Amino acid sequence: MPDKTIDQMFHTWSDEDDDRRFGRTTLGPDGHPVGHIIAKDCTAPDHNATMTILIGPYYQNHGYGSLAMKLGIKLAAEQLGAKTITLKAWSFNLRARHMYESLRFKETGRAEHAVERDGHWFDEMVYEAPVSMLLERIVAEESARAEGEKLEEQRLEAEKQSDRTTRRWGLSKRKWNRAVPDIESHGSCHDFSPPPASRESLIRGAYCMCLQRTWGVVKIEEDAVRDIADFWPVGIG
């Protein structure tokens, strides 16, 4: 079929927009048309809308069909006041059948040997579902998706916080490992030869000073040992 004829067909479908029918073109992320969805024949007293969805072969299996179908269901309820929706699919179109059934459409009939393809005959299958049930399904999926996205954001934030804590602790540990040998080898400490308990207090005090400097990201120099005078009653050096 010529491209011009296809364009005219899509424009004709999209121009039909009233309280009995509508047409919508589905656009991809780049703004190019990827398919079309139509609802028609929604009249009293049944208010049953017959819906058709078309997705180009290069855009199938990317979620466009499901998104277009959900949009069509909402429009059928809001614009047409539809109570039920009818869909049709060839029996060989397993992708479309799976999508309809995942939305809880039920098979209500079929026309046997309705179309021939590659030398084989296939049936035309008819699906129907109440609009109220379809809307409940869509709302539940959207709510579950929003909750999942919220939990994922919380998980990522917790991982970032854990990484920050781990990095800070790793930095403190490295500073401590470098500072302790300097403290233990300081000449005045060996000359004074404090008892074990006092020596532990000395190192603990040095560790406190190291932590203070670590949080400020300050390089620990040998003068850190002199700061121990605040924790040790006897002068050092």
Salt bridges, closest charged atoms under 4 A:
ASP17 OD1 - ARG24 NH1 3.08
ASP18 OD2 - ARG21 NE 3.44
ASP30 OD2 - HIS32 ND1 2.86
GLU107 OE2 - ARG110 NE 3.00
ASP123 OD2 - ARG110 NH1 2.92
GLU141 OE1 - LYS70 NZ 2.64
GLU141 OE2 - ARG137 NE 3.18
GLU142 OE2 - LYS74 NZ 2.77
GLU152 OE2 - ARG155 NH2 2.45
GLU157 OE2 - ARG164 NH2 3.60
GLU159 OE2 - ARG155 NH1 2.49
GLU200 OE2 - ARG204 NH2 2.69
ASP227 OD2 - ARG213 NH2 2.80
